[in-house]
Amino acid sequence: MNARTEPLEDAEWVVLDFVVELLLRDGRPPSLREIGVASGMSAHRAGTILDSLARKGWVERTHARARGIRVPDFVLAARATRGHCARFEEPAADDERWMRKALEQADLAESVSEVPVGAVLVRGERILARAFNLTRTGRDPTAHAEMMVIRQAADSLGDARLPGATLYVTLEPCAMCAGAIVLARLKRLVVAAPDPKTGMCGSLGCIVQDRRLNHRVRLTRGVLADEAGALLRTFFQARRGTRGSGFDSPTRPG
């Protein structure tokens, strides 16, 4: 960290990383709308966070619009070591429909005191499988919603590969789940809330689009992010017995 900068909140890291990703990959800063789509927030909130980043010394605002951003060289150099930059796509017409099904699974997880993360796996108009976190119930650290739904679909179809399928999940997958998504040869991944602390599909890195691997997944983030994030925040605040506990971004303990 440069001496002139101040520490950042999780949401600020999400925006800063995405701005740097575009600069390193395309040579241009993103628009407020692009930041919002990638980070699961409104364009107005993205602008507010950019202002905060400028006050803290992480970026320089040269114009009121998002494109008027300059990122200091020391920030670019530091963030460039984080690996491959994610490429996000706009949501498709049915993405909210299927994500609501995933949110239903997250609600079921909460009802049995599991971390409220849900997933559905879809191919065409058919749900291949649906699942939610079962790490506590099964005493299994690998029983994340994504892992459970991929296992169910593979078992049902009798095939370890699931080409053409789209995974809808309410929280950005971790490294383990991202690896499974690649191995299953899924076509698309649609994420609700980003996870700056453990997410490996655009936050800490992007395993599902790493060019060194032999399969890459189309990626959309921010679909019903507010609903998914609120569910997680409520769950953890209740478990901690506090309000305003600082849980600004969803995360899922391993």
Sequence and secondary structure as in RCSB ss.txt:
>XXXX:A:sequence
MNARTEPLEDAEWVVLDFVVELLLRDGRPPSLREIGVASGMSAHRAGTILDSLARKGWVERTHARARGIRVPDFV
LAARATRGHCARFEEPAADDERWMRKALEQADLAESVSEVPVGAVLVRGERILARAFNLTRTGRDPTAHAEMMVI
RQAADSLGDARLPGATLYVTLEPCAMCAGAIVLARLKRLVVAAPDPKTGMCGSLGCIVQDRRLNHRVRLTRGVLA
DEAGALLRTFFQARRGTRGSGFDSPTRPG
>XXXX:A:secstr
  TT     HHHHHHHHHHHHHHHHHSS   HHHHHHHHTS HHHHHHHHHHHHHTTS EESSSSTTSEE  HHH
HHHHGGG     B    TTHHHHHHHHHHHHHHHHHTTS   EEEEEETTEEEEEEE  TTTTT TT  HHHHHH
HHHHHHHT S  TT EEEEEE   HHHHHHHHHTT SEEEEEE  TTT TBTTS BGGG TTSS   EEEE TTH
HHHHHHHHHHHHHHHT SS S  S     
